[in-house]
Amino acid sequence: MLPLFGGILIGVIFHWLSKNDSSVGIVHVSERLAYHQGRLPLRNTLLQIVGAAISLISGQSVGREGPSIHLGAASASLLGQWAHLPNNSIRVLVGCGAAAAIAASFNTPLDGVIFAMEVILMEYTIASFTPVILAAVAATVLTRIFYGDSPAFSVPPMTMQSAWELPYVLVVGLVIGALAAVFIHLAGKLSLSFSQHAVWQRMIIAGAVTGLVAVFAPQIMSIGYDTVNASFAGNMGISVLLVIIGAKLIASATAVGLGVPAGFIGPTLVIGAGAGAVLGLIGQALFPETISSTGFYAMLGMAAMMAATLQAPLSALTAMVELTANPHIILPGMLAVITSGLTSRELFDKTSLVLTLLHARGLDYS
C-alpha cells in the first residue's frame, strides 16, 4: 500500500501546484538546456525536492541521483540568473551543478565531471572543464566532511583471471545491451502512451504497479543499493536475481515512463548488477576454472547497463574504476561498456533514455 499512497500524495501535490508542467529530473534539465539556455525555474526545483522525498520514502522503484542532478543544476542556474550572467555562463554552471551532484552521490569526483560533460551538456569544451572540476571537488570534499569517505557500494577486491575471459565479457556486454534496450523501449512507450493523461492519474498508476510488483519482489522498493551490495558479495541465487531483475525493470520503467519525480540511474545500476551477477554464476558453472568472481561480473554488468541506458561509456567506465579503486578492471570494463552501448544503439536502434523521453514529449535536443 505504501507506494500507492505515495503515488496518490505526489499526484495531488503536483496536480494542485503544477497542472501543466510537472517535468522534473535529468530530462527536465536537458529540456531547459536545449530550449532555454539552461535557465531552470524555481517552481520545478521545489516540486523536485518534495516529489523526490515522497517517492523515495514511499518506496517507489526509482533512484536518488536524478533529483540530486536537478537540484544541483537548478541551484547553479538560479545563482547565475541572480547574478545576471550571460547564457553561456549559465550553461556551464548547470554542468557544474550536475557534476557536483554525481560526485556527492557516489563519492566519485572524476565521474561527476565526465557525467556532466557526456550526459548533461553532451559536449566536451575546454572552457567548461575548469569550473566543472572545481565544482566536483568542492562537492566531494563537503560530502566527505559530513558523511565520511566511504564509497556508495561495498565492492570486494576483484580482477580478471586471464585474457580468456574476454570473450565471455563480450557476451555480458551483448546481454546487458539488449536488457538496456528493453528498458529504454518500455519507458519510452509508456511516456508516449500516457503523455495526455493528468499527472495525478499517472502517479497513481505508477504507485499501484510498484506496489503490486513489490508484493513478489520487495527488494525493488526505493533505491535498492542493498541489492547491489548483495550482488557484489554473491549472496543471492540465480532464481532470486532473475525475479528482482524482471520486477525492477517493469516497476522502474513504469515509474520513469509515467514521470515519477525521481531518478532512473539507480534502477539501471540495480538491474545491471543483478544481470551481471546472474551471468557470472552461469559462467562459473560452465567454465569454473576460467570465470572470475560473481562480484566481478556484477560490477561489469552495472557499468554496462549504465553505459547502454545513458549512451555514456566513459562516464560508466570512470564510475566503475572510482568505485572499485582497481585499475585491473579497466580493460574488461572498456569491452563491456562499449559492447553494451553498441548493442543497444546499433542492434536495437535505441538512443539514450534521456533523448528517448525527450522525443516522447515531442522535443528534440539538437
Disulfide bonds with the S-S distance in Angstrom:
none
